[in-house]
Amino acid sequence: MMAPAHQTLRSWISAFLLLALGACAGSGVSTSASPESELREGQIIDTATGQPVSVEQLMGRVRGQEVLYLGEEHHNRFHIDAALSLLNRLSAEGRRPVIAMEMFSWDGQPHLDRYVGGSELSRQEFLTQVGWPQNWGGPFENYEPLVAYAKSVHLPLAALNPPKSLVRLVARKGLAQARHDTDWTLWNMQDETIVDDSAYREKILQQLRACHDGGPEELYQTMYEASMVRDEGMARIIVSLIETMRAASNASAGPVVSYTGGGHIQFNLPVPKRVARRLSKDVRQMSVYMTSFEQGRLDDLHEMIAGKIADYLWLTPVGAQGIPRRCR
């Protein structure tokens, strides 16, 4: 028997919120692999040249940035390890990076501050108060090393995601109606400009249709609008962190290390472009897209490089959940 329409809608929105375009992001570029290029696990590829660079060479560029975007495959511990390796190098040089994570939403920020700041809040109390099962889900152990690192070296940890209730509101009603909802003003969104960028629209709608096949066109539109709100909301937080660092005039401050699913940094469109717009393009930022290496997906990897999915492509071991889903 066919499910009622409202149940189908809820299931689509739930799937969208869980997927969050993090795992299904692909290059969308059709090109053949270059036989002379031998990709290997552990390499970091500069997509501008197609050539591998060392971690130290990468750090040479990181040092001059205000924002470093790290895009992961969700729940891949090797990506957490890569992020920690960069954070450790920054800390060893006397820098004070600010970690910003998609896995926490704005309503959890006070609890993040308390927990990372060394309060007596227990681990379980923390997870309950930030609404981990509802807002993100999955084993907290996958992301705990980043939180523990911020806690141990006293680094700020910022929640990037707009509250799930706000994103669900847009996915359900659409942006125009959501603007009149009390939840919209509750989070001071009334003065926000949600920019409908044409290149972003083409990429996100293409991936939504590929990853959620068979839905009504109006649902793709509201899911797309929810994506815009999420990415614009993340950009708002990152810009606020940048402005705070600039005001402090402290040479050791920063960079902001943004840790999200790869879909939020692909082709520098979703979040990086919105940050640049908000700062009138006066920002130093770079992106690193982390992805699992496997011989069977060399064509995909070469497409990512040719399409410049980010400034750098970091080829890591495959995570415990296997190769990410690639929607076509």
C-alpha positions as CSV (number, residue, x, y, z in Angstrom):
1,M,0.0,0.0,0.0
2,M,1.3,3.5,-0.9
3,A,2.4,5.6,2.1
4,P,0.4,8.7,2.7
5,A,1.9,11.9,1.1
6,H,2.8,13.5,4.4
7,Q,4.7,10.4,5.5
8,T,6.6,10.3,2.1
9,L,7.4,14.0,2.5
10,R,8.8,13.4,6.0
11,S,10.9,10.5,4.9
12,W,12.4,12.5,2.0
13,I,13.2,15.4,4.3
14,S,14.7,13.1,6.9
15,A,16.9,11.5,4.2
16,F,18.0,14.9,3.0
17,L,18.9,16.1,6.5
18,L,20.9,12.9,7.1
19,L,22.6,13.0,3.7
20,A,23.2,16.7,3.8
21,L,24.9,16.4,0.4
22,G,28.1,15.3,2.2
23,A,28.5,11.8,0.8
24,C,26.9,12.2,-2.6
25,A,29.1,15.1,-3.8
26,G,30.9,14.4,-7.0
27,S,32.7,16.3,-9.6
28,G,30.1,16.1,-12.4
29,V,33.0,16.6,-14.8
30,S,33.4,14.1,-17.6
31,T,37.0,13.5,-18.4
32,S,39.3,10.5,-18.8
33,A,42.0,9.6,-16.3
34,S,45.5,10.7,-17.2
35,P,47.6,7.6,-17.6
36,E,50.8,9.4,-16.6
37,S,49.4,10.5,-13.3
38,E,49.7,7.8,-10.6
39,L,47.4,8.5,-7.8
40,R,48.2,6.8,-4.5
41,E,46.7,6.6,-1.0
42,G,48.1,9.3,1.2
43,Q,48.7,11.9,-1.5
44,I,47.6,15.5,-1.3
45,I,46.9,16.7,-4.9
46,D,47.1,20.4,-5.8
47,T,44.2,20.6,-8.2
48,A,45.6,23.7,-9.9
49,T,48.6,21.7,-11.1
50,G,47.4,18.1,-10.7
51,Q,50.6,17.4,-8.8
52,P,51.1,15.9,-5.3
53,V,52.4,18.1,-2.5
54,S,53.7,17.2,0.9
55,V,51.9,18.0,4.2
56,E,54.6,20.6,4.9
57,Q,54.0,22.2,1.5
58,L,50.3,22.3,2.2
59,M,51.1,23.9,5.6
60,G,53.1,26.6,3.8
61,R,49.8,27.7,2.3
62,V,47.7,27.1,5.4
63,R,49.8,29.5,7.4
64,G,48.7,32.5,5.3
65,Q,44.9,31.7,5.4
66,E,42.1,33.1,7.5
67,V,39.9,30.1,6.7
68,L,40.9,26.5,6.0
69,Y,37.9,24.4,4.8
70,L,38.2,20.7,5.4
71,G,35.5,18.6,3.6
72,E,35.1,15.0,4.8
73,E,33.3,11.8,4.1
74,H,31.0,11.5,7.1
75,H,32.2,9.2,9.9
76,N,35.6,8.5,8.2
77,R,38.1,8.5,11.1
78,F,41.0,8.9,8.7
79,H,39.6,12.4,7.8
80,I,39.5,13.3,11.5
81,D,43.1,12.2,11.8
82,A,44.1,14.4,8.8
83,A,42.4,17.4,10.4
84,L,44.2,16.7,13.7
85,S,47.5,16.5,12.0
86,L,47.0,20.0,10.6
87,L,45.7,21.3,13.9
88,N,48.7,19.9,15.8
89,R,51.1,21.6,13.4
90,L,49.4,24.9,13.8
91,S,49.4,24.6,17.6
92,A,53.1,23.6,17.6
93,E,53.8,26.8,15.7
94,G,52.1,28.9,18.4
95,R,48.9,29.5,16.4
96,R,45.5,29.5,18.0
97,P,43.1,28.1,15.4
98,V,39.3,28.2,15.8
99,I,37.6,24.9,15.1
100,A,34.1,25.2,13.5
101,M,32.1,22.0,13.0
102,E,29.0,21.1,11.0
103,M,28.2,18.4,13.5
104,F,26.9,20.9,16.0
105,S,24.1,23.4,15.6
106,W,23.7,27.0,16.8
107,D,21.3,26.0,19.7
108,G,24.1,23.8,21.1
109,Q,26.7,26.6,21.3
110,P,26.3,27.4,25.0
111,H,26.8,23.8,25.9
112,L,29.8,23.5,23.6
113,D,31.3,26.5,25.3
114,R,30.8,25.0,28.7
115,Y,32.1,21.5,27.8
116,V,35.2,22.7,25.9
117,G,35.8,25.4,28.5
118,G,36.4,22.7,31.2
119,S,33.1,22.8,33.2
120,E,32.0,19.8,35.2
121,L,29.6,18.8,32.5
122,S,29.9,15.1,31.9
123,R,30.2,13.6,28.5
124,Q,26.7,12.1,28.5
125,E,25.2,15.4,29.8
126,F,27.0,17.2,27.0
127,L,25.7,14.9,24.3
128,T,22.2,15.2,25.7
129,Q,22.3,19.0,25.9
130,V,23.7,19.5,22.4
131,G,21.1,17.0,21.1
132,W,23.6,14.8,19.4
133,P,21.3,12.0,18.5
134,Q,18.7,14.3,17.0
135,N,21.0,16.9,15.4
136,W,23.7,14.6,14.0
137,G,23.5,11.0,15.1
138,G,25.9,8.2,14.7
139,P,28.6,7.3,17.1
140,F,30.0,10.5,18.8
141,E,33.3,8.6,19.1
142,N,33.8,9.3,15.4
143,Y,34.0,13.1,16.0
144,E,35.1,13.1,19.7
145,P,38.8,13.5,18.9
146,L,38.2,17.0,17.4
147,V,36.1,18.0,20.5
148,A,38.7,16.5,22.8
149,Y,41.5,18.3,21.1
150,A,39.8,21.7,21.4
151,K,39.1,20.9,25.1
152,S,42.7,19.8,25.8
153,V,44.4,22.8,24.3
154,H,41.7,25.3,25.1
155,L,40.7,26.2,21.6
156,P,37.3,27.8,20.7
157,L,34.9,25.4,19.1
158,A,32.1,26.9,17.0
159,A,28.8,25.2,16.0
160,L,28.3,25.8,12.3
161,N,24.9,24.3,11.5
162,P,21.7,26.2,11.7
163,P,19.3,24.4,14.0
164,K,17.7,21.4,12.5
165,S,14.2,22.7,13.2
166,L,15.0,25.8,11.0
167,V,16.4,23.7,8.1
168,R,13.4,21.3,8.3
169,L,11.0,24.3,8.3
170,V,12.5,25.4,5.0
171,A,12.6,21.9,3.5
172,R,8.9,21.5,4.4
173,K,7.4,24.9,3.6
174,G,9.9,26.5,1.3
175,L,12.0,29.7,1.9
176,A,9.2,32.2,1.2
177,Q,6.9,30.8,3.8
178,A,9.7,30.0,6.3
179,R,10.6,33.7,6.4
180,H,7.3,34.4,8.1
181,D,7.7,31.8,10.7
182,T,8.6,32.6,14.3
183,D,11.6,30.2,14.1
184,W,13.1,32.4,11.4
185,T,13.2,35.5,13.6
186,L,14.1,33.4,16.7
187,W,17.5,32.9,15.0
188,N,17.9,36.4,13.7
189,M,17.5,35.4,10.1
190,Q,15.2,38.3,9.2
191,D,18.0,40.4,7.8
192,E,19.9,37.6,6.1
193,T,20.3,37.6,2.3
194,I,20.0,34.0,1.0
195,V,21.7,34.3,-2.4
196,D,20.5,32.0,-5.1
197,D,23.7,31.6,-7.1
198,S,23.2,30.0,-10.5
199,A,26.3,27.8,-10.5
200,Y,25.4,26.6,-7.0
201,R,21.8,26.0,-8.0
202,E,22.8,23.9,-11.0
203,K,25.2,21.7,-8.9
204,I,22.9,21.2,-5.9
205,L,19.8,20.4,-7.9
206,Q,21.7,18.0,-10.1
207,Q,22.9,16.1,-7.0
208,L,19.5,16.2,-5.2
209,R,17.9,14.6,-8.3
210,A,20.6,12.0,-8.5
211,C,20.7,11.1,-4.8
212,H,16.9,11.3,-4.3
213,D,15.5,10.0,-7.5
214,G,11.7,10.1,-8.2
215,G,10.5,13.0,-6.2
216,P,8.2,15.8,-7.1
217,E,9.8,19.0,-8.5
218,E,8.5,21.2,-5.7
219,L,10.2,19.0,-3.2
220,Y,13.5,19.3,-5.0
221,Q,13.0,23.1,-4.8
222,T,12.4,23.3,-1.1
223,M,15.3,20.9,-0.4
224,Y,17.5,23.1,-2.5
225,E,16.3,26.2,-0.5
226,A,17.1,24.3,2.7
227,S,20.6,23.7,1.3
228,M,21.0,27.4,0.6
229,V,19.9,28.3,4.2
230,R,22.4,25.7,5.7
231,D,25.3,27.0,3.6
232,E,24.4,30.6,4.1
233,G,24.1,30.0,7.9
234,M,27.5,28.3,8.0
235,A,29.0,31.2,6.1
236,R,27.5,33.7,8.6
237,I,29.2,31.9,11.5
238,I,32.6,31.7,9.7
239,V,32.4,35.4,8.8
240,S,31.7,36.3,12.4
241,L,34.7,34.3,13.6
242,I,36.9,36.0,11.0
243,E,35.7,39.4,12.1
244,T,36.4,38.6,15.7
245,M,40.0,37.4,14.8
246,R,40.6,40.6,12.8
247,A,39.4,42.8,15.6
248,A,41.8,41.1,18.1
249,S,44.8,42.0,15.9
250,N,46.6,39.0,17.3
251,A,49.2,37.4,14.9
252,S,48.8,34.0,16.5
253,A,45.0,33.9,16.2
254,G,43.5,31.6,13.6
255,P,42.9,30.4,11.1
256,V,39.3,29.3,11.3
257,V,39.4,25.5,10.6
258,S,36.0,24.6,9.1
259,Y,35.1,20.9,9.3
260,T,32.1,19.9,7.3
261,G,31.0,17.3,4.8
262,G,32.7,17.6,1.4
263,G,29.4,18.7,-0.2
264,H,29.6,22.0,1.6
265,I,32.9,23.0,0.1
266,Q,32.7,21.4,-3.4
267,F,34.1,23.7,-6.1
268,N,34.3,26.4,-3.5
269,L,30.6,27.1,-4.2
270,P,28.4,26.3,-1.1
271,V,30.2,27.9,1.9
272,P,33.5,29.5,0.6
273,K,31.8,31.6,-2.1
274,R,29.2,32.9,0.4
275,V,31.9,33.8,2.9
276,A,33.8,35.6,0.1
277,R,30.6,37.5,-0.9
278,R,29.9,38.6,2.7
279,L,33.5,39.9,3.0
280,S,33.4,41.6,-0.4
281,K,36.0,39.0,-1.5
282,D,38.5,40.4,1.0
283,V,39.3,37.0,2.6
284,R,42.2,34.5,2.4
285,Q,40.8,31.0,2.3
286,M,41.6,27.6,0.9
287,S,39.8,24.3,0.7
288,V,40.9,20.6,1.1
289,Y,38.5,17.9,0.0
290,M,39.3,14.6,1.7
291,T,38.2,11.4,0.0
292,S,38.8,7.7,0.2
293,F,41.4,6.2,-2.2
294,E,40.7,3.0,-4.0
295,Q,42.1,1.7,-7.3
296,G,38.5,1.0,-8.5
297,R,37.6,4.7,-8.4
298,L,40.6,6.3,-10.2
299,D,38.3,7.8,-12.8
300,D,36.2,9.5,-10.2
301,L,39.4,10.9,-8.5
302,H,40.8,12.2,-11.8
303,E,37.4,13.9,-12.4
304,M,37.6,15.6,-9.1
305,I,41.1,16.9,-9.8
306,A,40.2,18.0,-13.4
307,G,37.0,19.7,-12.1
308,K,38.9,21.3,-9.2
309,I,36.5,20.1,-6.6
310,A,38.6,22.0,-4.1
311,D,42.1,23.6,-3.9
312,Y,43.5,20.3,-2.7
313,L,42.3,16.7,-2.8
314,W,43.6,14.5,0.0
315,L,43.5,10.8,-0.8
316,T,43.0,8.9,2.5
317,P,42.4,5.3,3.4
318,V,38.9,4.0,3.1
319,G,36.8,4.5,6.3
320,A,35.0,1.8,8.2
321,Q,31.8,2.5,6.3
322,G,33.4,1.9,3.0
323,I,33.5,3.9,-0.2
324,P,31.0,6.8,-0.1
325,R,27.9,6.6,-2.3
326,R,28.4,8.4,-5.6
327,C,25.1,9.5,-7.1
328,R,24.8,9.8,-10.8
